[in-house]
C-alpha cells in the first residue's frame, strides 16, 4: 500500500514538473514573439516606410526640391537598405541563432559581442576556459540566449561602459557570468523581472540549470548561470 501511494505521488510530481517545463517553454516563445513584433513594428517597418517615401519622392518629383543630387539621395537609400538588412539578420538570429550550431558557443558569442559593440558604446570582453567539447546543442543555445538577453539589458537599461562575459567548462557544467559596470537596480523590488530577468531564469531551468541575478543601485549587475553540459 505504501509503495503504491509513493509511486502515485512520484508520478504526480513528474507530471507537475512536465507541466511547469511546458509553461516555461510557452512563456519563452511568447516573449520571443513579442520582441519580434516590437522590432518589426518600431524599427523595420518604420525604415521601410522612410525608404518608400524617399523613392516615391525621387520617382514623382519634376524638379529637385533638395540641394542633394539624385546620386546623393540614392546613396542614402542604399545605406538605409544596408542597415535594414542588418536589422533583419539580427531578428533572424534572435529567432534561431544558427551561428551557435555552425561555429560553436564561444565564436557565436564573439560574433554577438561584435554586433553589440557596433551598435552601442559598450566594450564587451569574453573570457572562456576549459573544454567545451561535451557541451550539448540545447545547453549552448540556452547559454547564447542568456548572454544575448543579458547584453541587451546592459545596452538598454544599465548605462554601462563595459561588460564582461566569463565561461568556465568543468565538472560537467558550464558556469557563465555576465557582469557590467552600469548603474544597477534594486533586484528585490516588485517588477524587477520586467527587465527580462525572468526569461533568463526560465531558459536556464528548461535545460536543467539555474540562473541568479545580483544587482544594487550604483554597483552594476551580475548574472550567474550554471548549466549541465549534456542537457
URZINOR-V525214 format. One record per helix or strand. SS is the DSSP state (h for helix, s for strand). FROM is the first residue (numbers start at 1). TO is the last residue. If there is no record, write none. Layout:
# URZINOR-V525214
<<SS;FROM;TO> <SS;FROM;TO>>
This chain:
# URZINOR-V525214
<<h;2;60> <h;70;95> <h;98;103> <h;105;119> <s;123;130> <h;137;158> <s;162;170> <s;173;180> <h;192;195> <h;197;206> <s;210;215> <s;221;228>>
